């Protein structure tokens, strides 16, 4: 009995056999726990695992970069074409504006030329209208003895003075009216000889142009209400103010 009593406390202190061996069996069957993501796993296994998950992302990023690069190129290309189109349109507009300005300038010059031409035409018309407008400057009266076409010293002196006044002048004519006694053709022929004597002297002695001398033989036509009793020649100096210098 005593032995039994002593052995019971000892047995009570020792765990049952099943409880002592169970933990060992449990330890051998359960695999070791991982020590977190970076625990005892093989480092190469970790890189491979990471690469398996990162490589697709890299491929997607590369594809995205290519898409972005292509979009950027397309945008630059579109922008370049747009800028070229804008530049071309602006250049065309500038050219059109310059053409319009040049056309306006030409139109203004044409208008000014037309106005100037119209002014010259008006001036020419006035000049033409005024070419027949002569005014009498002076009258020289020559007397002859009878119907003889002989210039006296006094007549020559009068012609010399008249020629001196005409020297260097333009736009004038000399109207010569000759009268001589005698009826009909006799008087006309006599007065014509007197007019020719005056013209001849002015042309030969003073170089008066023939085209400036205009004569008429009036015979014994009355002068100032009286019939001619002796030969006479009236020289009227006529001047056109538009052509005179």
PEWO-V466686 format. One record per pair of residues at least 12 apart in sequence whose C-alpha atoms are under 7 Angstrom apart, sorted by the first residue. I is the first residue (numbers start at 1). J is the second residue. Records with the same first field share a line. If there is no record, write none. Layout:
I = J, J
This chain:
131 = 240
133 = 240
134 = 238, 239, 240
135 = 238, 239, 240
136 = 236, 237, 238, 239
137 = 237, 238, 239
138 = 236, 237
139 = 234, 235, 236, 237
140 = 234, 235, 236
141 = 233, 234, 235
142 = 155, 232, 233, 234
143 = 231, 232, 233
144 = 230, 231, 232
145 = 230, 231
146 = 230, 231
147 = 180, 181, 190, 230, 231
149 = 193, 194, 197
163 = 206
169 = 244, 245
170 = 243, 244, 245
171 = 239, 240, 243, 244
172 = 212, 238, 239, 240, 244
173 = 212, 213, 237, 238, 239
174 = 212, 213, 214, 235, 236, 237, 238
175 = 213, 214, 215, 235, 236, 237
176 = 195, 214, 215, 216, 233, 234, 235, 236
177 = 215, 216, 217, 218, 233, 234, 235
178 = 191, 192, 194, 195, 216, 217, 218, 232, 233, 234
179 = 191, 217, 218, 219, 220, 221, 228, 231, 232, 233
180 = 219, 220, 228, 230, 231, 232
181 = 219, 220, 228, 229, 230, 231
182 = 219, 220
183 = 220
187 = 219, 220
188 = 217, 218, 219
190 = 219
191 = 217, 218, 219, 231
192 = 217
195 = 215, 233
